[in-house]
Amino acid sequence: MKYTAIALAAMAAFATAAHAAPPMMSVEWTAQACDAFNKDPVLTNDLGTKWIKNNAGRGYKIIHLYRTDCGEATQTELKIQDKDGKAICVYGGAVQSSKMDYAVDYTMHATTDRWDEMGAGEYGPMKAMMFGRLKFTGPKMEAMSVMGPFEHFLLLPGKVPGDKACPHQVNG
C-alpha cells in the first residue's frame, strides 16, 4: 500500500512536469508561437497583403525575438513566408538566419514583464514603441503601417503559455 502511494505521487509529479509550459521565447515556445501566428487570420491575411511582399526578393521575412532580461543570446526566430497571398509562419525555433536584412527583417525585445503586459492586451504597439517598452530593429515605417496586425502579433505571449524562467542560451 505504501509503495502504491509513492508510485502514484511520483507519477503525478512526472505528469505535472511533462505538461509544464516551456520558457517564454524559448525554442519550444517559439515553435508554438509559429502555430498560433498561423491560426490568427488578422496576421495571415492582413500581413499577406503588403507587409510580406517587402522581403528583398527572398519570399520571406525573419523575426528574431527575445526577452531583454534573459539576454540577446537567448533569441529565437520566426520565418514568415508569402504563400498564396498570405503571411504564413513556416518556422519557429532556434536562430537559423544569423545575418539579418533590417530593410525587411525585425529583431524585437522587451523585458518579461513588458511582454506579459503586451500579451495581455494592456497596450498595443504604438504605446509600446513610444514609451520604449518594446525595442526593435527593422523597417520602422513599415511597422507603423501595419499597427492592427502588429497588435495581434504582440498578443502571442498571452496566447502561447510560457514559463517565467529564462530560456537556455541558443546563440553565442
Wavefront OBJ file of the C-alpha trace (Angstrom):
o trace
v 0.000 0.000 0.000
v 2.809 2.358 0.929
v 4.574 1.629 -2.394
v 1.386 2.313 -4.339
v 1.066 5.770 -2.745
v 4.707 6.561 -3.527
v 4.316 5.359 -7.114
v 1.155 7.445 -7.605
v 2.855 10.533 -6.164
v 5.848 10.018 -8.464
v 3.581 9.600 -11.492
v 1.626 12.747 -10.599
v 4.848 14.744 -10.254
v 6.097 13.425 -13.594
v 2.794 14.227 -15.321
v 2.847 17.788 -13.967
v 6.413 18.307 -15.135
v 5.609 16.855 -18.559
v 2.806 19.391 -19.079
v 4.686 22.457 -17.810
v 4.858 25.312 -20.260
v 8.252 25.926 -21.866
v 10.019 29.180 -21.003
v 8.528 32.127 -22.895
v 10.558 32.784 -26.065
v 12.425 29.510 -25.811
v 12.906 27.388 -28.933
v 9.869 25.259 -27.970
v 7.722 28.302 -27.180
v 8.632 29.943 -30.491
v 7.535 26.817 -32.393
v 4.151 27.081 -30.638
v 4.010 30.827 -31.388
v 4.520 29.998 -35.078
v 1.441 27.748 -34.948
v -0.549 30.442 -33.107
v 0.504 33.005 -35.750
v -0.984 30.796 -38.482
v -4.281 30.451 -36.587
v -4.783 34.232 -36.451
v -6.490 35.441 -39.656
v -5.534 39.069 -38.952
v -1.862 38.090 -39.034
v -2.043 35.749 -42.012
v -4.428 37.829 -44.144
v -3.616 41.422 -43.232
v 0.156 40.899 -43.260
v -0.222 38.967 -46.516
v -1.475 41.974 -48.458
v 1.551 44.268 -48.386
v 3.872 43.572 -45.429
v 5.099 40.139 -46.528
v 5.799 41.437 -50.040
v 8.664 43.592 -48.680
v 11.058 40.648 -48.481
v 14.094 41.618 -50.581
v 13.019 39.147 -53.266
v 13.554 36.177 -50.905
v 9.859 35.379 -50.425
v 10.110 35.531 -46.598
v 10.828 37.754 -43.619
v 12.713 36.883 -40.437
v 11.723 37.990 -36.949
v 14.100 37.465 -34.036
v 12.584 37.645 -30.550
v 13.981 37.658 -27.051
v 13.373 38.781 -23.514
v 15.779 41.600 -22.650
v 16.258 40.377 -19.084
v 17.257 36.912 -20.367
v 19.860 38.235 -22.799
v 20.384 38.546 -26.522
v 21.949 35.069 -26.704
v 18.503 33.564 -25.990
v 16.844 34.984 -29.098
v 14.755 32.747 -31.293
v 13.466 33.060 -34.843
v 10.216 33.111 -36.757
v 10.308 32.769 -40.536
v 7.230 34.214 -42.238
v 6.718 33.313 -45.885
v 4.445 34.583 -48.640
v 2.143 31.674 -49.539
v -0.744 32.334 -51.904
v -1.046 35.945 -50.747
v -0.959 35.081 -47.067
v 1.758 35.603 -44.482
v 2.423 32.091 -43.142
v 4.855 31.170 -40.395
v 6.886 28.283 -41.790
v 9.446 28.017 -38.990
v 9.696 28.844 -35.324
v 12.715 27.841 -33.253
v 16.429 28.387 -32.888
v 18.015 31.154 -34.943
v 18.898 29.888 -38.416
v 19.334 33.277 -40.106
v 22.212 34.959 -38.330
v 22.549 37.680 -40.972
v 19.533 39.960 -40.834
v 18.464 42.414 -43.548
v 16.906 45.203 -41.486
v 15.292 46.730 -44.552
v 12.856 43.779 -44.344
v 13.594 41.782 -41.147
v 12.959 42.549 -37.479
v 14.576 41.929 -34.120
v 12.266 42.635 -31.168
v 12.931 42.515 -27.465
v 11.320 43.654 -24.236
v 11.524 42.663 -20.598
v 9.489 39.673 -19.478
v 7.056 41.968 -17.646
v 6.533 44.086 -20.768
v 5.951 41.026 -22.996
v 3.386 39.845 -20.417
v 1.644 43.243 -20.482
v 1.540 43.354 -24.280
v 0.418 39.712 -24.418
v -2.439 40.528 -22.036
v -3.553 43.354 -24.331
v -2.829 46.057 -21.734
v -1.467 48.239 -24.531
v -0.602 47.919 -28.173
v 2.393 48.575 -30.371
v 2.050 52.364 -30.512
v 2.380 52.777 -26.741
v 4.987 50.005 -26.555
v 7.208 51.771 -29.085
v 6.557 55.357 -27.974
v 7.458 54.600 -24.358
v 10.391 52.317 -25.250
v 8.757 49.235 -23.752
v 9.363 47.283 -26.946
v 12.711 47.701 -28.621
v 13.096 46.684 -32.209
v 15.352 46.961 -35.176
v 13.807 46.825 -38.627
v 11.779 48.920 -41.049
v 10.011 51.285 -38.620
v 7.791 52.978 -41.214
v 6.609 49.582 -42.395
v 5.831 48.577 -38.808
v 3.844 51.793 -38.362
v 1.800 50.956 -41.468
v 0.626 47.602 -40.034
v -0.346 48.568 -36.471
v -3.519 46.435 -36.443
v -1.806 43.164 -37.314
v 1.227 44.158 -35.223
v -1.083 44.433 -32.212
v -2.211 40.851 -32.853
v 1.432 39.788 -33.051
v 2.105 41.326 -29.631
v -0.757 39.263 -28.184
v 1.112 36.000 -28.923
v 2.858 35.963 -25.499
v -0.621 35.953 -23.950
v -1.925 33.209 -26.248
v 1.035 30.822 -26.012
v 1.680 29.617 -22.452
v 5.214 30.326 -21.296
v 7.106 29.891 -18.071
v 8.889 32.864 -16.474
v 12.240 31.038 -16.346
v 14.770 32.332 -18.847
v 15.255 30.009 -21.816
v 18.593 28.312 -22.331
v 21.031 30.277 -24.424
v 20.757 29.054 -28.002
v 23.070 31.565 -29.662
v 26.593 32.697 -28.979
l 1 2 3 4 5 6 7 8 9 10 11 12 13 14 15 16 17 18 19 20 21 22 23 24 25 26 27 28 29 30 31 32 33 34 35 36 37 38 39 40 41 42 43 44 45 46 47 48 49 50 51 52 53 54 55 56 57 58 59 60 61 62 63 64 65 66 67 68 69 70 71 72 73 74 75 76 77 78 79 80 81 82 83 84 85 86 87 88 89 90 91 92 93 94 95 96 97 98 99 100 101 102 103 104 105 106 107 108 109 110 111 112 113 114 115 116 117 118 119 120 121 122 123 124 125 126 127 128 129 130 131 132 133 134 135 136 137 138 139 140 141 142 143 144 145 146 147 148 149 150 151 152 153 154 155 156 157 158 159 160 161 162 163 164 165 166 167 168 169 170 171 172
